[in-house]
Structure formats: structure tokens, C-alpha cells
Amino acid sequence: MTISPAANLPLPRWAYVPGETDEANADYETLAQVTLLVPSRFQGNVPARHPALRYAMSLNDRGYFWESQEILEAVWAAAPQGGRERILLRACILIATANLRLRMQKPHAAARLFREALGELKALGVRSAGGDGFADGFPVAAMAGLI
């Protein structure tokens, strides 16, 4: 899910892993700065260059899986209902969650989540493209191949 990070947004001070530390130890303060960038509703589509989206994707790439999932869920909630972006965002959330389960040494749960993500990517492939949103320029086939 490599996308260059959004400029001027601080990385969380640490990567939260459930079960290893208290949930109170998640860096909610840093994540709150980013979720403020997410509108209550995106109009038409989720722009591929939206800073919160780019930040979430770069968090996953850097090993901040729980944090990536949190931001992706905020973007997903604001994405247009029934749009291609919601499908792709769900796949990205599942991938971040699967990566977190691997870190937590839960390979069976991770495998299930990766299978679900692959299903979302396949569903996205049958939906028509043609816009300028996040889902329209995303390398779906390459991502599916990695899974």
C-alpha cells in the first residue's frame, strides 16, 4: 500500500500493539490531529491525494498498523456510500488489521483477514472505474498479487 507520506504530519510516538501495552498507551493525541483533516462527508469520491488517506497508507508501510487502521476507518466513514472508495478502503483496513495480527503472532487470523481483503479487491475489480478518486488510480491487481 505504498504511498508517500503526507507532509508535516507527525508520526505517532510509538506503534500500539493490543495485548502488549495498555490501550491508554496508544498515541491518540497524534491521531486526533490527522482525523481532524477528514471531512464529515467526501463529495463524489475520496481524493487519492487527501492528506489523511496518504498518512494512513504510509503508517501501514512504516509498521504502525493499528494507527493506520484507525485513520483508514475515519476516511472510510466519510467516503460516499456505495462508492468504489469504500470497497478499497475496507480492503486497506483489512490489510492493516492483518498486518497487526501478524505482529501479534496470530497467523490464522491474519490469513483470514488477507482472504477477506482479497475478496474486496476482486469486488472492486468488477465495479466500473473512470473517476479521479483513490480507487481509480490504485494498483488493485498488484496489491491482489502481493496478498
C-alpha positions in Angstrom: 0.0 0.0 0.0 2.9 2.3 -0.6 2.0 6.0 -0.9 4.4 8.7 0.1 3.5 10.2 3.5 1.6 13.4 3.9 3.8 16.4 4.6 4.1 18.0 8.0 2.1 15.3 9.8 4.0 13.8 12.8 4.3 10.1 13.1 2.9 8.5 16.2 5.4 8.4 19.0 5.2 4.6 19.1 3.3 1.7 17.4 0.5 0.5 19.6 0.0 -3.3 19.7 -3.0 -4.6 21.6 -2.1 -7.0 24.3 1.5 -5.7 24.6 0.5 -2.4 26.3 -2.5 -0.7 27.8 -4.9 0.8 25.2 -4.4 4.0 27.1 -0.8 3.9 25.7 -2.0 4.4 22.1 -0.9 7.8 20.8 -4.4 9.2 20.4 -3.1 12.7 20.5 -1.2 12.4 17.2 -4.0 10.5 15.5 -6.5 13.2 16.5 -4.5 15.8 14.6 -5.0 13.7 11.5 -8.6 12.7 11.9 -9.4 16.4 12.1 -8.4 16.6 8.4 -11.2 14.1 7.4 -14.4 15.9 6.4 -17.7 14.7 7.7 -18.5 13.5 4.1 -16.4 13.4 1.0 -18.3 14.6 -2.1 -18.2 12.4 -5.2 -15.1 10.4 -4.2 -12.1 10.2 -1.8 -9.2 12.1 -3.4 -6.2 9.9 -3.8 -4.0 12.8 -2.5 -6.1 13.5 0.6 -3.5 14.0 3.5 -5.3 11.8 6.0 -5.5 8.9 3.4 -1.9 9.3 2.4 -0.9 9.4 6.1 -2.8 6.3 6.9 -1.2 4.4 4.0 2.3 5.5 5.0 1.6 4.4 8.6 0.9 0.9 7.4 4.1 0.9 5.3 6.1 2.0 8.4 4.7 -0.6 10.7 2.0 1.5 12.5 -0.7 -1.0 11.7 -3.2 -0.2 14.5 -2.8 3.5 13.8 -3.3 3.1 10.1 -6.5 1.2 10.7 -7.8 3.9 12.9 -7.2 6.7 10.3 -8.5 4.5 7.4 -11.7 3.8 9.4 -12.3 7.6 9.7 -11.7 8.1 6.0 -14.0 5.1 5.2 -16.8 6.5 7.4 -16.7 9.8 5.4 -16.5 8.1 1.9 -19.6 8.2 -0.3 -22.0 5.3 0.3 -21.8 2.7 -2.4 -18.7 4.1 -3.9 -15.6 2.3 -5.1 -13.5 4.0 -2.5 -15.4 2.3 0.3 -14.6 -1.1 -1.1 -10.9 -0.2 -1.5 -10.8 1.4 1.9 -12.3 -1.7 3.5 -9.6 -3.8 1.8 -6.9 -1.5 3.1 -8.4 -1.7 6.6 -8.4 -5.4 6.4 -4.8 -5.4 5.3 -3.6 -3.2 8.1 -5.5 -5.3 10.6 -4.0 -8.5 9.1 -0.5 -7.0 9.4 -1.3 -6.2 13.0 -2.4 -9.8 13.7 0.9 -11.0 12.2 2.8 -8.7 14.6 0.7 -10.2 17.4 1.7 -13.7 16.2 -1.8 -14.6 15.2 -1.1 -16.0 11.7 -4.5 -17.8 11.3 -6.4 -14.6 12.0 -4.1 -12.7 9.6 -4.7 -15.2 6.8 -8.5 -14.9 7.2 -8.2 -11.1 7.1 -6.0 -11.2 4.0 -8.5 -13.5 2.3 -11.3 -11.0 3.1 -9.1 -8.2 1.7 -8.6 -10.1 -1.5 -12.3 -10.6 -1.8 -12.8 -6.8 -1.5 -10.2 -6.2 -4.2 -11.9 -8.7 -6.5 -15.2 -7.0 -5.9 -13.6 -3.6 -6.7 -12.3 -5.1 -10.0 -15.8 -5.7 -11.3 -17.0 -2.2 -10.5 -16.6 0.4 -13.3 -13.8 2.9 -12.9 -13.3 6.2 -14.6 -13.1 8.9 -12.0 -10.3 10.6 -10.3 -10.7 9.1 -6.8 -8.5 6.9 -4.7 -9.9 3.7 -6.2 -9.4 4.8 -9.8 -5.6 5.1 -9.7 -4.9 2.3 -7.2 -2.9 -0.7 -8.4 -5.5 -3.2 -7.4 -4.0 -6.1 -9.4 -0.6 -5.5 -8.0 -2.0 -5.4 -4.4 -4.0 -8.6 -5.0 -0.9 -10.3 -6.3 1.0 -9.4 -3.1 -1.7 -10.9 -0.9 
